[in-house]
Amino acid sequence: MPTRTSLSLPEDVKERLQVLDEGGDSLSDEDCVKEKLRLLQEFLLTDTQDQLKILEEKLKSSELSTEVYTSEVKAILKKALGVVKVDDGVEQNGHSNGFAENGSHKDNGEQDGAMDTQEEGDAIKSPSAPKGRGGRRSKADSEPKKSPASTRVTRNSGKQPTILSMFSRVPKRKSDELNGEATNGDAEVKTEEDITEEVREEKRLKTEAEKPDTENATNGKIKPVSTAKTPPPKCADCRQYLDDSDLKFFQGDPDDALDEPEMLTDERLSLFDANEDGFESYDELPQHKITNFSVYDKHGHLCPFDSGLIEKNVELYFSCAVKPIYDDNPCMDGGVPAKKLGPINAWWITGFDGGEKALIGFTTAFADYILMDPSEEYSLIFALMQEKIYMSKIVVEFLQKNQDATYEDLLNKIETTVPPAGLNFNRFTEDTLLRHAQFVVEQVESYDEAGDSDEQPIIVTPCMRDLIKLAGVTLGKRRAARRQAIRHPTKIEKDSKGPTKATTTKLVYQIFDTFFSDQIDQNNKDGGGVKRHRCGVCEVCQAPDCGKCSACKDMIKFGGSGRSKQACQKRRCPNLAVKEAEDDENMDEEDVLPLLKETKKMSQAKKKKQTKNKISWVGEPIKTVGRKEYYMKVRVENEVVEVGDCVSVSPDDPSHPLYLARITALWEDGEKMFHAHWFCRGTDTVLGESSDPLELFLVDECEDMQLSFVHGKVNVLYKAPSENWFMEGGMIDDIKVIEDDGKSFFYQLWYEGDFARFETPPSVTPSEDCKYKFCASCTRIKEREAQDVPHAYEPLEDEESDSKVFYGLASLKGEQYKVGDSVYLPPEAFNFAVKAASPVKRSHRKDDVDEDLYPEYYRKSSDYIKGSNLDAPEPFRIGRIKEIFCNKRSNGKPDTNEIKLRLYKFYRPENTHKGPKGAYHSDINKLYWSDEEATVNMAEVLGRCRVEYAEDLVETVQDYSSKGPDRFYFLEAYNARSKSFEDPPNHARSATHKGKGKGKGKGKGKGKAASQESPDQEPQEPTVPKLRTLDVFSGCGGLSEGFHQAGISETHWAIEMWDPAAQAFRLNNPGTTVFTEDCNVLLKLVMSGEKTNSLGQKLPQKGDVEMLCGGPPCQGFSGMNRFNSRTYSKFKNSLVVSYLSYCDYYRPKFFLLENVRNFVSFKRSMVLKLTLRCLAGQYGVAQTRRRAIILAAAPGEKLPRYPEPLHVFAPRACSLSVVVDEKKYVSNVTRGNGGVYRTITVRDTMSDLPEIRNGAAALEISYNGEPQSWFQRHIRGSQYQPILRDHICKDMSALVAARMRHIPLAPGSDWRDLPNIEVRLRDGTTTKKLRYTHSDKKNGRSGTGKPCDPADRQFNTLIPWCLPHTGNRHNHWAGLYGRLEWDGFFSTTVTNPEPMGKQGRVLHPEQHRVVSVRECARSQGFPDTYRFFGNILDKHRQVGNAVPPPLSKAIGLEIKRCVQERMRENATEPVKQEKMEVCD
């Protein structure tokens, strides 16, 4: 053997070289050499590198031509590689893999086994064995396929094998028989020299194990670097590291142990008599049970049998005590000791014995064996096996019933499952799940395979997709192996019980039904939309069509009709299914589609076509203005059209429906003209194709047009809500409003396109004199434009100056401002004398990091941390108006185009020299007066607020502040020059006496106080009666809590199916009737006239419910991207539909539907459109984002606007627009991401809570201290309650606890900061270091793009193996095991804080634990007095699923404003009858 001077090459490099040698890349000679050089550069020996350098210099100095250089280099490389080739067998194990990584069985085990046959043969003395063998062989011979294994045996020996030598081999693997195909047919055929090489390889392993030091020494001399590059040696068969402390050897058999054939004829097993032709008469293999077993490879290494070794034809043997099939006692008594049974041809799972323990079996050439108890030495390995099978059982059963579960929900399930007795493990952890992820996913795949073709596969559930990503699972892998291995797939009873059938009112049912049947027909016609492409890579895609399933039978090539065009059921690409589900979920607004240009006005967007109609005036002009002569009537062709009639206009594109408009004026001005006030069809609104084709919407768009464009007259009828509208719920039988004669349409609502708001049409009556040209659209557009421009009134004569004119009053956007009022301005409107200490954009990256100790730190390249507030804008500036003025023009007249304000600036605490620390301890609405002034344009004003000197208030500051958001107070003035706080000057307090304030002294102390908000608001604020509310899907009550805080509602009834949340709701709302049952059942009862439910609880009746709120879960919508009958029935039975039926039946005054953000993009926005469609028929509707919120108001009620954000937030964290059908809709929020208050940080939220440990479980503890911040004072509530509840946190496993301990406290820390060290855990065990098996650490194995071998997975390491393994594809898993940042925010509250969950930043900023239930509740804005119910996971879920009370409070206040406005209007004007507009 040559000296070992060679380089050790990783497997992927060798494969690449082979491809180059075979000319696989069709590169030129020169490129080929270059590529080889690149590959081998780092592996070449020093002298070789020197030789290459000399050549390169010669090439550069033109001493050598390129051709000569290329051939010289070739020769050198050949020489270098030649050395490698000779001792390939020796080196091989030094590589990360023992054989080709992609599982093409370039296999060692197989042939060595053949060499051993002789010894085994000698041991066989049983007379019946050869006869038995013959019997088996005849069956194998009848098989058409010749097994590669047997052909190999023949080849190895070069002469006809003896019967004895064949005895230890199987002519055909059992697995192939099952499949009817040779699964290992692609195993490479090996020559004799390969085999001898492998024998040498094995010898080397043995010697290497004995003398590792000397070898490293010699290696070290030659090339010091290569020691680091060469990964530690692995066993070529079982792939375990030879230097691993966990590698155990089989301890040997007892002396009386028998070989397999001998054992099988032992009379204790009583199946054969020695003289009978035992095997001959058996079609099936005999079955026995085995106990006290160990499984090992031919080196005697104990190894798992489920890690793909058997499938790769590695020979595994087992020793055990064999017992008859009927013996259920796992003890050794009565068993036949047996040695080296096997090799194992297949292993399988037959299901569960009475439920818990999986029955696992082996098949050898001679028999099937069912496993009982492992030997002591093997018990740990076997426990993992049991664990993994049991784990997949839990997962499949859980996902069957909970298709929408998240990854965290699954962890919940796993961590709370108590393993059955008799299995060797005591608890499941996330590590267990990730460890077995590949197996679990394969089980899910095979479960899906067995399911119906139109059932949604479990593999696409959100939870499985997260697991696949996180654990780097390869889909569609080893289907063949899987079909072989699990012979009787674990049958888990399919759960037929879905959600109950939705109870719907007729109206909702019809809308859905008509829409869907059209949709399905349409899809069938189009052939189902975009053709999906399979991945083409996985084994499933590459398999042939089976020819047996229903899809294949329909294919033309199998003699079918070819109509269904379905793929073979055995070839359903799992990668495609998962990708589709991902796409469905990720259709998040921003990336949906490039937005189309806003088609603001129809007039520009619509291309019309002139008609050849004859046009003549009817009657005389009724008015002449300038050159225009106005008429009332005109004849178009044969129809007379008058002002007020509706007409259609032909579009330029004939495929487009006619445009419709109302004529509001007719005139002649050189040409015959008319003014068109357009209607908008439903398809042009957010409703899209779900709208009623005959329903139009009023819009504020109009234009002048030539009469020659008119196509003809149409009828558009206004459909007013009926008198008894509130009591007609559930009665409408027909959604048809009018007959479709091609010329008749109707409208009920006015549509505001940018915000997607549907409202009751605004009523406008023209004055008599301008009836001939009155256009409501023009009027409203003019009003709006006028409002947007500031106007000044009441010039102050006594305050004249040469250059300015002063005013007492100004107006903007419908608000009036006086001198002395306080206003909001954008942060850029003025600056302060104190320069704010700008937050240092500190880079969290350290440069001098020990890469061996922190191998993953290099992944932290970006400084952006999710949850950081660095980019958050400042809150609005606040100033008090000192003067309102215009500059004079040269002619002495005021320049009214630019109205200016002179203001006094107010400082917020953070604007003073104290900076953010000052803000942290101060009230959020506390200001400081300053005498600094600023001049700003009136147009910049964002709104008014109220600022009072606290000493002048007649109520406590708390009471004053609690009455609304826009209220501030000051106690001191700030002097920026001396950086000191002083008493405010007199004019700061008495400024309020200026101006002509109304309502002086109304018990407010200061005359102006009352008129601050709006001239007549404070005194006669109408008290709003609380709305009787029904909260459906109420959860623990976040939505109701906010409404109660706003004082708008009283929740009389709540429905919540999940008991812990229902109990929590009861705890917090003792007066509410809480129904813990299915909402469909309740609605059915009410609709059938019942007054109470089965428990005797009183049901709300028609007319009782004034407000309906709730967040129906979108069960099962994810991953359903195409419409077919299945998606339809799922959707038709969804809770969204039930909830809409509640709305239709009860007809409340206000309706709120809250849902997760991607509700909007589900099913290409279909869910959203249909939801709006169900409401828009009856209600005014609006909707917004972040959480999708849809608001609706009954006829006659004002539709609330969305509340403006109160706090500023980082722009990255928030986008409030939504895209539907390529058009972007914005919420009506006018202030952008600015806000009235500064952002609330994690420190504000929870810095006052006492320190607790991982797993803290005390339900009530004391606060141990005073609140530090405004938020903490506010959240603890005013009542005296020193008890802190639910400050408890999940008890994480020992390994997770150790990881949390090692995450640094610096902002932005996460798993990438973990050290690669061994740590002793609290349970007494020690973790392992993570081994980097790939020479290039940073591009680990995921860089090669090949699937990994399951045996390469590593566990019990501080750095979780799966994160570096899949990190390159997933943004380095930034944030997993991340700490919250004191100055940052909670990204979103989680339903289950898991360091490796979607929302990985769940560690406390300073303590080694995940966040507590109370901390999560505070981040959602629940007061500390709010109670939750159940175990810790129940409580986390209640908090995570809740609507944050501050959000619902803000919406509640908006609804309250609407109710108050309406009450004021009703008080001031006699109730006008809605005018019916009927156009004939």
Salt bridges, closest charged atoms under 4 A:
GLU11 OE2 - LYS106 NZ 3.58
ASP12 OD2 - HIS1334 NE2 3.77
GLU15 OE1 - LYS1346 NZ 3.55
ASP21 OD1 - LYS36 NZ 2.80
ASP25 OD2 - ARG16 NH2 2.57
ASP29 OD2 - LYS74 NZ 2.96
GLU30 OE2 - LYS34 NZ 3.72
GLU35 OE2 - ARG16 NH2 3.11
GLU35 OE2 - ARG38 NH2 3.21
GLU42 OE1 - LYS229 NZ 3.65
ASP88 OD1 - LYS14 NZ 3.26
GLU91 OE2 - ARG4 NH2 1.97
GLU101 OE1 - ARG1341 NH1 3.03
GLU110 OE2 - ARG169 NH2 2.60
ASP112 OD2 - LYS298 NZ 3.54
ASP176 OD2 - LYS172 NZ 3.61
GLU177 OE1 - LYS139 NZ 3.81
ASP186 OD1 - HIS105 NE2 3.87
GLU198 OE2 - LYS190 NZ 2.54
GLU201 OE2 - ARG204 NH2 3.95
GLU202 OE2 - LYS206 NZ 3.33
GLU202 OE2 - HIS299 ND1 3.04
GLU208 OE1 - ARG204 NH1 1.71
GLU215 OE2 - ARG4 NH1 3.88
ASP237 OD2 - LYS298 NZ 2.52
ASP237 OD2 - HIS299 NE2 3.50
ASP243 OD1 - ARG1331 NH2 3.01
ASP244 OD2 - LYS1328 NZ 3.73
ASP246 OD2 - LYS1328 NZ 2.90
ASP266 OD1 - ARG268 NE 3.08
ASP277 OD1 - LYS131 NZ 3.62
ASP297 OD2 - HIS301 ND1 3.40
ASP306 OD2 - LYS388 NZ 2.26
GLU311 OE2 - ARG478 NH2 3.98
GLU315 OE2 - ARG169 NH1 3.08
ASP327 OD2 - LYS323 NZ 3.26
ASP328 OD1 - LYS289 NZ 2.53
GLU356 OE1 - LYS393 NZ 3.94
ASP368 OD1 - LYS174 NZ 3.49
ASP368 OD2 - ARG487 NH2 3.28
ASP373 OD1 - LYS357 NZ 3.94
GLU387 OE1 - HIS436 NE2 3.04
GLU397 OE2 - LYS393 NZ 3.89
GLU415 OE1 - LYS1290 NZ 3.77
ASP431 OD1 - ARG1299 NH2 3.65
GLU442 OE1 - ARG478 NH2 3.79
GLU445 OE2 - ARG479 NH2 2.90
GLU445 OE1 - ARG482 NH1 3.71
GLU449 OE2 - ARG479 NH1 2.18
GLU449 OE2 - ARG482 NH2 3.17
GLU449 OE1 - ARG483 NE 3.66
GLU455 OE1 - LYS494 NZ 2.97
ASP466 OD1 - LYS469 NZ 3.97
ASP466 OD2 - LYS1398 NZ 3.20
ASP513 OD1 - LYS1132 NZ 3.92
ASP545 OD2 - LYS557 NZ 2.74
ASP545 OD1 - ARG571 NH1 2.85
GLU580 OE2 - ARG532 NE 3.48
GLU580 OE1 - ARG1122 NH2 2.97
GLU582 OE2 - ARG465 NE 2.72
GLU582 OE1 - LYS469 NZ 3.19
ASP583 OD2 - LYS579 NZ 3.16
ASP584 OD2 - LYS1163 NZ 3.37
GLU585 OE1 - ARG465 NH2 3.00
GLU585 OE2 - LYS1398 NZ 3.84
ASP588 OD1 - ARG1157 NE 3.76
GLU589 OE1 - ARG1157 NE 2.82
GLU589 OE1 - ARG1185 NH2 3.82
GLU590 OE2 - ARG1157 NH2 3.30
GLU598 OE1 - LYS1223 NZ 3.35
GLU639 OE2 - LYS743 NZ 3.78
ASP645 OD2 - LYS713 NZ 3.42
ASP669 OD1 - ARG627 NH2 3.73
GLU689 OE1 - LYS1169 NZ 3.08
ASP700 OD1 - ARG780 NH2 2.75
ASP700 OD2 - ARG784 NH1 3.39
GLU703 OE2 - LYS608 NZ 3.07
ASP704 OD1 - HIS675 ND1 2.59
ASP733 OD1 - LYS506 NZ 3.37
GLU752 OE1 - ARG757 NE 3.73
GLU752 OE1 - ARG1201 NH2 3.20
ASP754 OD2 - LYS600 NZ 3.65
GLU759 OE2 - ARG757 NE 3.15
GLU768 OE2 - LYS771 NZ 3.41
GLU794 OE1 - LYS996 NZ 3.37
GLU800 OE1 - LYS888 NZ 3.27
GLU815 OE1 - ARG944 NE 2.92
ASP821 OD2 - ARG944 NH1 2.94
ASP821 OD1 - LYS1008 NZ 2.86
GLU851 OE1 - LYS1338 NZ 3.46
ASP852 OD1 - LYS1337 NZ 3.31
GLU856 OE1 - ARG859 NE 2.42
ASP871 OD1 - LYS841 NZ 3.23
GLU874 OE1 - ARG877 NH1 3.20
ASP895 OD1 - ARG889 NH2 3.33
GLU898 OE1 - LYS900 NZ 3.35
ASP923 OD1 - ARG1273 NH2 3.06
ASP931 OD1 - HIS987 NE2 2.92
GLU932 OE1 - LYS905 NZ 3.51
GLU933 OE2 - LYS882 NZ 2.66
GLU933 OE1 - ARG902 NE 2.92
GLU948 OE2 - ARG946 NE 3.21
ASP952 OD1 - ARG989 NH2 3.55
GLU955 OE1 - LYS963 NZ 2.84
GLU1013 OE2 - ARG946 NH1 3.75
GLU1013 OE2 - ARG967 NH2 3.61
GLU1018 OE1 - ARG946 NH1 3.61
GLU1018 OE2 - ARG967 NH2 3.14
GLU1018 OE1 - LYS1004 NZ 3.84
GLU1021 OE2 - ARG1464 NH1 3.72
GLU1106 OE1 - ARG1028 NH1 3.79
GLU1106 OE2 - LYS1149 NZ 3.71
ASP1144 OD1 - ARG1147 NH2 3.11
GLU1154 OE2 - ARG1187 NE 2.59
GLU1197 OE2 - ARG1462 NH1 3.45
ASP1221 OD2 - LYS1169 NZ 2.86
ASP1244 OD2 - ARG1238 NH1 2.93
ASP1248 OD2 - ARG1276 NH2 2.71
ASP1248 OD1 - ARG1418 NH1 2.59
GLU1260 OE2 - ARG1285 NE 3.24
ASP1286 OD2 - ARG1414 NH2 4.00
ASP1286 OD1 - LYS1435 NZ 2.67
ASP1291 OD1 - ARG1322 NH2 3.65
ASP1310 OD2 - ARG1312 NH2 2.81
ASP1310 OD2 - ARG1401 NH2 3.88
ASP1313 OD2 - LYS860 NZ 2.54
ASP1349 OD2 - ARG239 NE 3.72
ASP1349 OD2 - LYS312 NZ 2.67
ASP1352 OD1 - LYS234 NZ 2.69
ASP1352 OD1 - ARG239 NH2 3.27
ASP1352 OD2 - ARG1341 NE 3.83
GLU1381 OE2 - ARG842 NH2 3.31
ASP1383 OD1 - ARG1243 NH1 2.52
GLU1394 OE2 - LYS1290 NZ 2.66
GLU1415 OE2 - HIS1404 NE2 3.85
GLU1415 OE2 - ARG1409 NH2 2.84
ASP1424 OD2 - ARG1418 NH2 2.67
GLU1454 OE2 - ARG1457 NH1 3.29
GLU1465 OE2 - LYS1198 NZ 3.03
GLU1477 OE1 - ARG662 NH1 3.22
